[in-house]
């Protein structure tokens, strides 16, 4: 796999006890891991330079992504 560009923790809120690790790769993929198990892969069109998971406005499960081009993306993840 390509080199890692950034990582962030993903934890559930309120009654959810969900924990995962989000790993962004230089090729634009964002991989979600629970331990060593790969849960999901998000594919983006640009290289990710930063990301943060948490509350964004009223949404509790938002992933804010900063791209190498200077663009910012927000993904609302499923509850």
N, C-alpha and C positions, 0 to 999 in steps of 0.2 A: 504493500500500500504506500501511497505518497506520504510525505512528512506531515506531522501534526502542526497546525497553525495556532490553535487555541483550544481550551477545554473549559467547561463549566459544569457545576453540579445541578441536578434537577431533582427537587424534592417535592413531595405532595404537600398540600395545604389542608388545613382543618382536619377532617377525619381520615383523609387518605394517607397511607403510610408508604408511599411510593418513592423509591430512590433510584436514580439512574445517573449516568455520566454522559454528557454530550461532548463529542470530540469532533472538531472541525479539521478537515484535511486540506492540503494545498490545492487539490483538484476541484474543490467546491463541494465535496460530500460532507454531510454532518451525520455522524454515526451515534446512535443511542445504545449504550451498554448498561446492562444490569449484571454486575460482577464481570465475568468473562464472556457472557452471552450477548451476542448482537441482537438487539430488539427491532431496530428500524434504521433506515438510511434515508435522509432527506438530501435531494440533489439540487444544488443551486448553479446558476450560470456563471458566477464569478467566485474568486477566491475570498474566503472569509478571513478577516483580520481580528474580529472581536465578536463576542456574543454574550448575552446574559439572559437567564431564565428567571421569571418571577411575575409579579403583578404589574400590569400595564393598564392604567385606568381602572375599569371595573372588572376586567378579565384577570383571573388568577393564574392561568397557564399560558403565558405569552413568552415567546422567544424573540428577543430583539437581536438582529444580526447586522454587523458593520462589514461592508465589503471593501476590497482593495481599491475599487473605483471611486470610493467616497459615498456610495449609496448606502442607505439604511433600510432594512426590511424587518417587518414584524410578522411573525407566524403565530397564530392562535392555535394552540395544540388541543387535542381532544381531552375532554374531562374524564 
